[in-house]
Amino acid sequence: MGSFHKDETALPSERQVTLELYSRRIALEGFWKKEIASMCIFSDYRGKIPAWLQGILLRNGPGMHTVGETRYNHWFDGLALLHSFTIRDGEVYYRSKYLRSDTYTANIEANRIVVSEFGTMAYPDPCKNIFSKAFSYLSHTIPDFTDNCLINIMRCGEDFYATTETSYIRRINPQTLETLEKVDFRKYVAVNLATSHPHYDAAGNVLNVGTSIVDKGKTKYVIFKIPAPVPGGRKEGRSPLKDTEVFCSIAAHSLLSPSYYHSFGVTENYIIFLEQPFKLDILKMATAYIRGVSWASCLAFHGEDKTHIHIIDRRTRKPVPTKYHTDPMVVFHHVNAYEEDGCLLFDVITYEDGSLYQLFYLANLNEDFKENSRLTSTPTLKRFVLPLHVDKNAEVGSNLIKLSSTTARALKEKDDQVYCQPELLYEGLELPHINYAHNGQPYRYVFAAAVQWSPIPTKIIKYDILTKSFLMWREEHCWPAEPLFVPTPGAKDEDDGIILSAIVSTDPQKSPFLLVLDARTFTELARASVDVEMHLDFHGLFIPDAGRDPGKQAPSQEAPARAAAGRAAPRT
């Protein structure tokens, strides 16, 4: 009944695995990922990085899956490894560093996994008998989750935090990747879980959603707001987190089975929250520790249930009276949302079920990985359109959407309920990004990682929602990370800018590289290669330099060796 096991992974000559499989395991599992604590210089350049591109691309994801002789069960459980690409005057500098979370420290000191992750239940003393486990069980009924913040990076005023989906975040120094203080949202708002995909408005406020588990007899989804920082507040030792407030809350349909969610949507006047039938069983979670099973085993998809679409009016901080729902589905990533002619439109990446999570158990990353991938549902970009005002005189069964730009439908049902049927836009993309200046506003372009018959991205795509056409970048043996859009200074067009993506190679003879694409044409502008082991990560952000003086902010006194510019990589 053990929840972690010895790492039996060996070098390919010892295991006689194929080169393809070995490369896959290295890139995915991160067994031997070494941190590059000091600045590492990219030594091979092709093309030319735009002169205006100055700043830091900061990335986060799992980097260590073995500690001593123990191994995590799931790829999403690995210890967080931060990495950064500092771009200065056409040069790129790389560094990576493990997040020094309490989880990391405890595991390393014990030389084994002693802190549980979502897919791996661990015990501080593996020799404990059942009576000792029963005594410890009382502190695990509603678990104090890990602070292994491995999913994303959040900006809050002048500060940056590594985030996960528990109540913990860790402040970091984006320049050095040093781990700073630990923050618990529960000190400011009653949530046990929170998303790693907050939204930001022009004033600097941060909106996020968390789950409050059985608080005062209720389980609810709490939308909370971290206000924009007061000028000079950090110097005075005051963090805007201390002024966090509850924006509104939504009662869960089930007290003991709240929905799992990874993100949410916003427009100028509304918040979109999907209560999907991908549910956490609280009673099972409460007994998981003593039963020796992971919390992930308490997460299940209920295909017999509907997906409830909650719309919150940001002006009143209350739900709109109409009840919307759609078919059962799983959504990890919202793309964007906006309002048009009395309707609310939102685009999401949907799955037919929750099988994606199961695929990434390390036991499934084997020779059958390619075949197992075909068993998961394909991530599909879909558009939902909701009428914000329902005509009470409309006939039951009538379509309430009159927009000519979409085939999405909203059918009136009894008791002011509306059943929503989405428009299918594109099959096979994930990790979507947009020009964030258009967040909550009408937009045209989605930048994403393209996936086909596998959840592992192999291409980068620019999808045009208006024309339903796309541009694509791909290269053999390359796995691109989430593509990030960086606008050209003073840009007026939505796609006037560049795309940044860290590329991991499955060919051991090919170094990983930072890819720079022209976001308008999707032609390659430049790439910078570095001879280090680089991991496949989750999410991140670009931190542009503000008022930088080129003569005062060189990250290193050592000048990189610049290779001659070469021609762009092949595109298909």
Order of alpha helices (4+ residues) and beta strands (2+ residues): alpha-alpha-beta-beta-beta-beta-beta-beta-beta-alpha-alpha-beta-beta-beta-beta-beta-beta-beta-beta-beta-beta-beta-beta-alpha-beta-beta-beta-beta-beta-beta-alpha-alpha-beta-beta-beta-beta-beta-beta-beta-beta-beta-beta-beta-beta-beta-beta
